[in-house]
Structure formats: structure tokens, C-alpha cells
Amino acid sequence: MKILIVDDSKTSRMLFKAYMPKDESHQVVEAANLPDALNVVREIQPELVVLDYNMPEHNGVEMAQAIRQAGFNPKIVLLTANTQKMVVDAAMSAGFLQVLEKPINAEKIAALLKQVA
Amino acid sequence: MEIGELELDALCELANVGLSRAATRLSELLQDNIEMTTPSVRVVGYEALQQALQLDEKSTVAAVWQQLTGNVEGTSMLMFPTEDSRMLVQSLVGSSMQNTGEADLRAIEHEAMMEIGNIIISSATAVMADMLGQDIRMSMPHYAESTLSDLMAQRDGEQNMQEMQEMQVIIMNTRLKAMQREIEGRMVMLMSVTSVQVLFARLRELLGISIADSP
């Protein structure tokens, strides 16, 4: 599966990749901001996009909307510790598959991959 | 203390997760949407704290703090402008305070701020401890309304001056703004040099694993 992880934090992106199952059938590509994310989406057309919420220029929900407006329709998951109702409601309204609570770990990723497969 | 770019990024992510969790708990407490700025992180010497927080010498803040012990030792402190803390308490227990005398009112405010602080600080600290895989124990909360230097004097208690001079302060700064009430708070963590080194060693360990496992 082709997966795009978008987070302004390099640490968060690295942790996500570290906790991915060691399975060569998955390709994980990273982006730190919206322009880079859109470039990756155009280039590899990921099946799954994992978006952080709290980022400096555009939040995760805004990024999801931009990806859809660009004509792509991947499954999108929000990855955040900010799980207040306002954020979860915004994500669900924007068509996110689910909200995954930070901190990420191997079990959460395994459950996500099972759900998306 | 030298801090690499990746260590600072890791510290920012730690702050982001911890403070986002704090925002979530505050939202639940107030039943209000909480707007949160992207956290900034700075590590400064103890002496530079006041300047780094951009607080006037005479400004009074309402602060709740809890001592951290275990592998990471220090203090987590949540601060609000004094007026905002009153609004915060009013929002939570306002209806039960209508026929309360001034002395009791102060006691209720004091108690409520400690409880609010405890919930927010504990949730932020616990999630950071989980991320780091470290046991961090927290003391009972303390509360005071005072200038920053008086608060620090109360917090420092019987610690000797040499320890204080060596204290590194990690300022995890975010504004948590309740959208219907215009309440703004900030959170600060203070740690000893040794604890900051423990923290960075653990962060390096986590990132090392990540780097090694990256395709």
C-alpha cells in the first residue's frame, strides 16, 4: 500500500515509519507541508494519507480539503493528540476515515492498516 | 547546552502531543472549543526565564504547578493571567457560587484552580511520559497568584541556590484560548540539567531506532 504521512515534525514522521510493520508491500512517503504533500499525491497517488492536525500553515482538515479539490480521493486519517470534539467533528465532516490519537505506536498502525486493507 | 536540530524537533513534537492533550482536557472541562497555537519550545537558563516568558516584573499570574520526580525531575507549571483564572473558575463552578461569601469564594477558586491545573498538567505530562517510555511521578498540585519571581521562590522552597543556577528551563509555550470566553493560558516545564540530558538521551534513542528502521 502507498501511504503518505504529512506532519511538520520530522520526529513524528520518523516515529510513524519506525512503527510500520516490516512489510515490503508498504511504501511510506513523507511530506512536511501542503505543497510537498500535493506533489507527492500527484506523483504516487497514495491509497492512504495520514495527516497531523496542528501544523503552522494549514491544519490537517484544510489539507484534506486541498487534496480532494486537486481531484484525488485517498482514504484519509487524522493523527493528533488534540482530540477535542471540535477537531473530531471537523475531521468527520471532511470525510476522514478516522482520528488516530497520538502518541502513535505499532498496535495503532497495525489496526489502521487492517481497517484500510 | 548544545541542542541539535533533530533534538529540538523531537522536543517540539513532545510538546505538541502533550499540549494538544491538555487542550483536549480543557475543552472537555469548559465544554468550549479550544484554539491552540503551534507550540514553541526553547531551552534557556533559569535566570532568563522571566525574559523568555515576556512577563513584566510586576505582572501577576495565577499558576498551578506540580513537581515531577523519577527519571525526569522538574516542574510542570500552568499559568493564566489572574483575571482569566477567575473567568475559568466562574465558567466551571459559577452557578454554585452565587450565595457564597468572599472568603469561601477565594477558597473555592483556589481549590478549583488546583483541580483544573491537575487535570491539564497530568494529562500533558502523562502522555509525554508514555512517549518517552519513562516513569514520571507527579506531586500534589500547588496554586498561587503572584509575580513570576515570587512564584519561583515558592516553588524553589528549600532547593539550594547552586541547584537553581544550574536549572535549565524548557519553555513549552502555547496559547490555549477558549473561544467563547477569551481565556488564555500557557504551560512551562522546568528541569535540571541532568534531567534535560536524560530527556535528550531518550529522545536520541527513540530517533535512533527510527533512523535505523527508515527505508
Interface residues (C-beta under 8 A of the other chain):
Chain A: D8 S9 K10 T11 S12 M14 L15 K17 A18 K22 V28 Y53 N54 M55 P56 T80 A81 N82 T83 Q84 K85 M86 K102 P103
Chain B: L6 D9 A10 C12 E13 L14 N16 V17 G18 S20 R21 A23 T24 S27 E28 N33 I34 M36 T38 V127 D130 M131 L203 L206 L207 I209 S210 I211 D213 S214 P215
